[in-house]
Amino acid sequence: MLGLILATIMVVWVARYVLKKYPPQPVLFVAGIIMMLLALFFGLGEILPSKDSTGSVWLDIIQFISLTFSSRAAKLGMIIMLIGGFSKYMDMIGASTALVKIAIKPLKKIGQPYLVLALTSVLGNFLAMFISSASGFGLLLMVTMYPLLVKLGVSRLAAAAVIATTAAPGWGPAGADNIFAAELCGMEIVPYFVQYQVPVGLCTVAALAIGHYFVQRWFDRREPDASAGTDVSVSINNGQQDSPSVPGFYALLPTLPLLFVLFFGLGESTIKMDISLATLLGLVITMLVEFIRHRNGLKLFKDVQAYWDGMGSQMALVVTLIVAAETFSKGLLALGAIDTLINSAQGAGFGGIGMMFVFITIIIAATLVTGSGNATFFAFVPLAPKVALLSNIAPVLLVMPMNFVSNLARSLSPISAVMIVVSGAAGLSPIELAKRTFIPVIIATIVNIAVTLILFF
C-alpha cells in the first residue's frame, strides 16, 4: 500500500507540471528516477536483474535508462525516425498537400452540407494514416476543407470540430504509438494493424462520422452561425513557405510505404517487406521522381535534408518520450504500485475486462489533463503486458483500447495541440470547440471498446 500511495503522489506531481507546460520528457524522467530511489530506500522492489546489474543498486537506475535507450533507439526508434523523416520530406516537396487536395475534390460536388461534413470525417481519418502530425494535418485541412464546409452552410464550430477529430482514432502502421503497441503485443506492425486495428478502426471511424452528422446538425439548428453559407478564408502563417505546386500523381507518393507493406505483407510474395524497408524504398522512388522532374541534383540533395531533419526531430521528441515514459513506468513497477492495484481490483471482483476499463479511465483522465495522448499512452502502456498476464487476458485486449482511446481523448482536451491550432485558425475558443467534439468522440470511444470486446475477448 505504501508503494501505491507514493506512486499516486508522483502521478499527481507529473500531471501538475505537464499541465503547467513543462516538457513531458524531463518530468517523466525525474518522476521515474525518484520512484526508483524510493523503491530502493523502502525496500519495495529491484531495478535490474543480477545479470544486467552494475553491481550497485543505485547505479542500476541510470543503467536501466542506458539500456532502454540502447534497445529502443536500435529498432523501434529507427523505425519511428525513418517514418518521421519520410513524412517531413513529403511535406517539403508538396506531396502531402497534393494528396489532401485530390482526395477532397469529390466532396465539392456533393450538395448536402452535413453529408459532406460526415464524409470529411471519414476521409480525414483515412488520410491521417499518411500524415504523422495531427496538428499539422488539422492546419492543412483548415486551409483546404474548412472554407468549403462553411460555404456549404455548416457553422464554423461544426467544421472545426470535424477537422479537429480527423486524426482522432490514430490508427495506421506509420504511427509511433501504433508501432510501440504492436511491439508490446509481441507482433509486427502489419498483423497488428490489419488483424486488430482495421476492424475496430473502421467501426470507430463510422461512429465518429455518424456522431458528427447528427450532433453538429442539431447544434447548428440550436445555435445558428451568421458565417455559415458565406465565403471564409484561413490564413496560416507558420513561418514556412507555401506548399509548392506539384503534378497530381505526387498524391501517390505519401502512400507508397503503406502500399508496399500491405502488398508484400499480405500476399504470397517471397520478398520480406517491413515498414523500415518500405519507407526507405518510398524515399528512393520519390528522390528519383524529383530528379526526373527537376533535373537538378543540387535541389534534390538540399530538399532531402528535410528527411534527415525529420529523423532528428523524431529522435528528439518521440524516442526520448518513449524512454522517459518507460522510466516512469519502471518507477511504478519498482514501487509495487501496479501489483497492489491489480490485487485490489481482483479482490473487488474485477476481471480482465474490469482492468481494461481501469486503464482506459486512467488514459482518458490523464490525456484530458495533459493534452497529450502520446505522452499519456507511452507512460502507461508499458504496464499493460504485465497487467494482462496477471489478469489472464491477451495483451492486445489492453494495449489496443489504450492505443485508440489515447488518440480519441486528445480531441476532447481544449489544451491539446490539435484543438488549439484548429480553434486558433478558425478564431474560436478551444473550450467551445471541445463542447462540439465531446459527444461524437464519446460515441466513437464507446463503439471502439464494444467492438474490441465483441471481436477479440
C-alpha positions in Angstrom: 0.0 0.0 0.0 2.9 2.4 0.7 4.1 1.9 -2.9 0.6 2.8 -4.3 0.4 5.9 -2.1 3.9 7.1 -3.2 3.0 6.3 -6.9 -0.2 8.3 -6.6 1.7 11.3 -5.3 4.2 11.1 -8.1 1.4 10.7 -10.8 -0.3 13.9 -9.4 3.1 15.7 -9.5 3.7 14.7 -13.1 0.2 15.8 -14.1 0.7 19.1 -12.4 3.9 20.0 -14.1 2.8 18.8 -17.5 -0.3 20.8 -17.2 1.9 23.8 -16.4 3.5 23.2 -19.8 6.7 21.7 -18.6 8.3 19.4 -21.3 7.0 15.8 -20.6 10.3 14.0 -21.1 12.3 15.5 -18.2 9.2 15.4 -16.0 8.7 11.7 -16.6 12.5 11.0 -16.3 12.6 12.8 -12.9 9.4 11.1 -11.6 10.7 7.7 -12.7 14.1 8.1 -11.0 12.5 9.4 -7.8 10.2 6.4 -7.7 13.0 4.0 -8.2 15.0 5.7 -5.5 12.1 5.4 -3.1 11.6 1.8 -4.0 15.2 1.1 -3.1 15.1 3.2 0.0 12.0 1.4 1.4 13.0 -2.0 0.0 9.9 -2.2 -2.2 11.5 -3.7 -5.3 14.6 -4.1 -7.5 15.6 -2.2 -10.6 17.6 -4.7 -12.7 18.1 -8.4 -12.6 21.5 -9.6 -11.4 22.7 -10.4 -15.0 22.2 -6.7 -16.0 23.2 -5.1 -12.8 26.2 -2.8 -12.5 26.9 -4.2 -9.0 25.4 -1.1 -7.4 21.6 -0.9 -7.0 21.8 2.9 -7.1 23.7 3.0 -10.3 21.2 0.4 -11.7 18.8 3.3 -12.1 21.0 5.0 -14.6 21.9 1.7 -16.2 18.2 1.0 -16.8 17.9 4.3 -18.7 21.0 3.5 -20.7 19.8 0.0 -21.6 16.4 1.3 -22.6 17.9 4.0 -24.8 20.0 1.3 -26.5 17.2 -1.1 -27.1 14.6 1.5 -28.2 16.9 3.5 -30.5 18.2 0.4 -32.2 14.9 -0.9 -33.6 11.7 0.8 -32.6 13.4 4.2 -32.6 14.9 3.7 -36.0 11.5 2.8 -37.5 9.9 5.9 -36.0 12.7 8.1 -37.2 12.6 6.7 -40.8 8.8 7.2 -40.9 9.1 10.7 -39.4 11.7 11.7 -41.9 9.6 10.4 -44.8 6.6 12.4 -43.6 8.7 15.6 -43.3 10.1 15.1 -46.9 6.5 14.6 -48.2 5.6 18.0 -46.7 8.7 19.6 -48.1 8.0 18.6 -51.7 4.3 19.3 -51.5 3.2 15.7 -51.9 1.1 15.7 -48.6 -0.8 18.7 -49.8 -1.4 17.1 -53.2 -2.8 14.0 -51.5 -5.3 16.1 -49.5 -6.4 18.3 -52.4 -7.1 15.4 -54.7 -8.9 13.4 -52.0 -11.3 16.3 -51.2 -12.2 17.1 -54.8 -15.2 14.7 -54.9 -16.7 16.2 -51.8 -17.1 19.6 -53.6 -19.6 18.0 -55.9 -22.0 16.9 -53.1 -24.6 19.5 -52.2 -25.7 18.2 -48.8 -23.7 20.1 -46.2 -23.9 17.7 -43.3 -23.3 14.7 -45.5 -20.1 16.4 -46.7 -19.3 17.1 -43.1 -19.6 13.4 -42.2 -17.7 12.3 -45.3 -14.9 14.8 -44.4 -14.6 13.0 -41.1 -14.3 9.6 -42.8 -11.9 10.8 -45.5 -9.8 12.7 -43.0 -9.4 9.6 -40.8 -8.0 7.7 -43.7 -5.7 10.4 -44.9 -4.3 10.8 -41.4 -2.5 7.5 -41.9 -0.2 9.2 -44.3 0.4 12.5 -42.4 2.0 11.9 -39.0 1.2 15.2 -37.2 -2.4 15.6 -36.1 -2.0 19.4 -35.6 -0.2 19.8 -38.9 -2.9 17.8 -40.7 -5.5 19.9 -39.0 -3.9 23.1 -40.3 -3.8 21.7 -43.8 -7.5 20.9 -43.7 -8.3 24.3 -42.2 -6.8 25.8 -45.4 -8.3 23.4 -47.9 -11.5 22.0 -46.4 -12.8 24.4 -43.8 -13.7 27.2 -46.2 -15.7 24.7 -48.4 -17.6 23.4 -45.4 -18.6 26.8 -44.2 -19.5 27.9 -47.7 -21.9 24.9 -47.9 -23.8 26.1 -44.9 -22.4 24.5 -41.8 -21.2 26.6 -38.8 -17.6 27.4 -38.2 -17.7 25.4 -35.0 -19.1 22.3 -36.8 -16.5 22.5 -39.5 -13.7 23.0 -37.0 -15.0 20.1 -34.8 -14.8 17.7 -37.7 -11.3 18.8 -38.7 -10.1 18.6 -35.1 -11.1 15.0 -34.9 -9.8 13.8 -38.4 -6.9 12.1 -36.7 -8.8 11.1 -33.6 -8.6 7.3 -33.9 -4.9 7.5 -34.6 -4.8 4.2 -36.5 -2.3 3.1 -39.2 1.0 1.3 -39.5 3.1 4.5 -39.5 2.1 5.9 -36.1 4.9 5.8 -33.4 2.3 4.8 -30.8 0.9 2.0 -33.0 4.4 0.6 -33.7 5.1 0.6 -30.0 1.8 -1.0 -29.2 2.5 -3.8 -31.7 5.8 -4.5 -30.1 4.3 -4.7 -26.7 1.8 -7.2 -28.0 4.6 -9.3 -29.4 3.7 -8.9 -33.0 4.8 -7.0 -36.1 3.0 -3.8 -37.1 1.3 -5.2 -40.2 -0.6 -8.0 -38.4 -1.4 -5.7 -35.5 -2.8 -3.1 -38.0 -4.6 -5.5 -40.4 -6.0 -8.1 -37.9 -6.8 -5.9 -35.0 -6.8 -2.1 -35.8 -8.6 -2.3 -39.1 -11.9 -4.0 -38.0 -12.1 -1.9 -34.8 -10.9 1.3 -36.5 -13.5 1.0 -39.3 -16.3 0.9 -36.8 -14.7 3.7 -34.8 -14.4 6.0 -37.9 -18.0 5.2 -38.9 -19.3 6.0 -35.4 -17.4 9.3 -35.3 -18.7 10.4 -38.7 -22.3 9.5 -37.8 -22.0 11.2 -34.5 -20.8 14.4 -36.2 -23.6 14.3 -38.7 -26.4 14.3 -36.1 -24.6 16.3 -33.3 -23.3 19.1 -35.5 -26.6 19.5 -37.3 -28.5 19.6 -34.0 -26.2 22.2 -32.6 -26.3 24.3 -35.7 -30.1 24.5 -35.7 -30.0 25.4 -32.0 -27.1 27.9 -32.3 -27.2 29.4 -35.9 -23.9 30.9 -37.1 -24.1 34.0 -39.3 -20.9 33.0 -41.1 -22.5 29.7 -42.4 -23.0 29.9 -46.2 -20.5 32.7 -46.7 -17.0 32.8 -48.1 -14.4 32.5 -45.4 -10.6 32.1 -45.8 -8.0 30.9 -43.4 -4.5 32.4 -43.5 -2.0 30.5 -41.5 1.5 32.0 -41.1 3.7 29.3 -39.6 7.0 30.7 -40.7 7.1 28.3 -43.7 6.8 28.8 -47.4 3.6 27.8 -49.2 3.4 24.2 -50.4 4.9 24.0 -53.9 2.7 23.3 -56.9 3.2 19.7 -58.0 1.7 17.2 -60.5 -1.3 15.3 -59.4 0.4 12.0 -59.3 2.5 13.3 -56.4 -0.5 12.4 -54.2 0.5 8.8 -54.5 4.0 9.3 -53.1 3.0 9.6 -49.3 1.1 6.3 -49.7 4.0 4.3 -51.0 5.3 2.8 -47.7 1.8 1.6 -46.7 1.1 0.2 -50.2 4.4 -1.7 -50.2 3.9 -3.1 -46.7 0.3 -4.3 -47.4 1.1 -5.6 -50.9 4.1 -7.7 -49.9 3.0 -8.4 -46.3 -0.5 -9.8 -47.2 0.3 -11.7 -50.4 2.4 -14.8 -51.1 5.5 -12.9 -52.2 8.9 -14.2 -51.3 10.1 -10.7 -50.6 10.1 -9.7 -47.0 9.0 -6.1 -46.7 8.9 -4.5 -43.3 7.9 -0.9 -42.6 11.6 0.3 -42.5 12.4 -1.2 -45.9 9.1 0.1 -47.3 9.8 3.6 -46.1 13.4 3.7 -47.5 12.1 2.3 -50.8 9.5 5.1 -50.9 12.2 7.6 -50.3 14.4 6.3 -53.1 11.4 6.3 -55.6 10.4 9.8 -54.5 14.0 11.1 -55.0 14.1 9.5 -58.4 10.8 11.2 -59.4 12.0 14.5 -58.1 15.3 14.3 -60.1 13.5 13.3 -63.3 11.1 16.2 -62.8 13.6 19.0 -61.9 16.8 17.7 -63.4 18.7 19.4 -60.6 20.9 17.4 -58.4 21.6 20.3 -56.0 17.9 21.0 -55.4 17.3 17.3 -54.8 20.0 16.9 -52.2 19.0 20.2 -50.5 15.4 19.1 -50.3 16.2 15.6 -49.0 17.8 17.4 -46.0 14.2 17.6 -44.8 14.3 13.8 -44.4 17.3 13.9 -42.1 15.7 16.8 -40.2 12.6 14.8 -39.7 14.5 11.9 -38.4 16.3 14.1 -35.9 13.1 15.7 -34.7 11.5 12.2 -34.1 14.6 11.2 -32.1 14.4 14.4 -30.0 10.6 14.3 -29.5 9.2 10.7 -29.8 12.1 8.3 -29.0 13.1 10.3 -25.9 9.5 10.4 -24.9 9.3 6.6 -25.1 12.4 6.1 -23.0 11.2 8.7 -20.5 7.8 7.0 -20.3 9.4 3.6 -19.7 11.5 5.1 -16.9 8.3 6.4 -15.4 6.6 3.0 -15.8 9.6 1.3 -14.3 9.3 3.5 -11.2 5.7 2.5 -10.8 6.6 -1.2 -11.1 9.5 -0.9 -8.7 7.2 0.7 -6.0 4.9 -2.3 -6.4 2.0 0.1 -7.2 0.8 -1.9 -10.2 0.8 -5.2 -8.2 -1.2 -3.5 -5.5 -3.6 -2.0 -8.0 -4.2 -5.4 -9.7 -4.6 -7.3 -6.4 -7.1 -4.7 -5.2 -9.0 -4.8 -8.5 -9.1 -8.6 -8.4 -10.2 -8.5 -4.8 -13.0 -6.2 -5.8 -14.2 -8.7 -8.4 -12.6 -7.0 -11.4 -11.5 -9.5 -14.2 -9.7 -8.8 -17.4 -12.5 -6.5 -18.7 -12.5 -4.6 -15.4 -8.8 -3.9 -15.7 -9.3 -2.8 -19.3 -11.8 -0.2 -18.1 -9.5 0.9 -15.2 -6.6 1.6 -17.7 -8.9 3.3 -20.2 -10.2 5.6 -17.5 -6.7 6.5 -16.4 -5.7 7.2 -20.1 -8.7 9.4 -20.7 -8.3 11.4 -17.5 -4.5 11.9 -18.0 -5.0 12.9 -21.6 -7.6 15.5 -20.7 -5.3 17.0 -18.1 -2.1 17.0 -20.1 -3.5 17.5 -23.6 -1.0 14.9 -24.9 -2.3 11.5 -26.0 1.2 10.2 -26.8 2.7 11.2 -23.5 -0.1 9.5 -21.6 -0.1 6.4 -23.8 3.7 5.9 -23.6 3.7 6.5 -19.9 1.1 3.8 -19.0 1.1 1.3 -21.9 4.4 -0.5 -20.8 2.5 -1.7 -17.8 -0.2 -3.4 -20.0 1.6 -6.7 -20.7 2.2 -7.4 -17.1 -1.4 -6.5 -16.1 -2.7 -8.6 -19.0 -0.6 -11.6 -17.8 -1.9 -11.3 -14.2 -5.4 -10.8 -15.5 -5.3 -13.8 -17.8 -6.1 -11.9 -21.0 -4.2 -11.3 -24.2 -2.0 -8.1 -24.1 -3.7 -6.7 -27.2 -7.0 -6.5 -25.3 -5.4 -3.9 -23.0 -2.9 -2.3 -25.4 -5.2 -1.7 -28.3 -8.0 0.1 -26.4 -5.4 2.3 -24.7 -3.9 2.9 -28.1 -7.2 4.1 -29.6 -8.5 5.9 -26.6 -5.3 8.0 -26.0 -5.8 9.5 -29.5 -9.6 9.9 -29.2 -9.3 11.7 -25.8 -6.8 14.2 -27.4 -9.8 15.6 -29.3 -11.6 16.2 -26.0 -8.9 18.2 -24.4 -9.0 22.0 -25.0 -5.3 22.2 -24.3 -4.2 19.6 -26.9 -2.1 20.9 -29.8 -4.7 20.0 -32.5 -7.6 21.6 -30.6 -5.5 24.8 -30.1 -4.3 25.2 -33.6 -7.7 24.4 -35.2 -9.6 26.7 -32.9 -7.0 29.4 -33.4 -7.1 29.2 -37.2 -10.9 29.5 -37.1 -10.9 32.3 -34.5 -12.8 30.2 -32.0 -12.5 29.2 -28.3 -10.9 25.8 -27.6 -13.5 25.3 -24.9 -16.4 25.9 -27.3 -14.7 23.6 -29.8 -14.3 20.9 -27.1 -18.1 21.1 -26.5 -18.7 20.3 -30.1 -16.2 17.3 -30.2 -17.3 15.8 -26.9 -20.4 13.8 -28.0 -19.0 12.4 -31.3 -15.8 11.3 -29.6 -17.6 9.7 -26.7 -19.8 7.8 -29.1 -16.7 6.7 -31.1 -15.0 5.6 -27.9 -17.9 3.5 -26.7 -18.2 1.8 -30.1 -14.4 1.2 -30.1 -14.5 -0.6 -26.8 -17.6 -2.5 -27.6 -16.3 -3.8 -30.9 -13.0 -4.7 -29.3 -14.8 -6.8 -26.7 -17.2 -8.4 -29.3 -14.4 -9.4 -31.7 -11.5 -10.3 -29.5 -12.5 -11.0 -25.9 
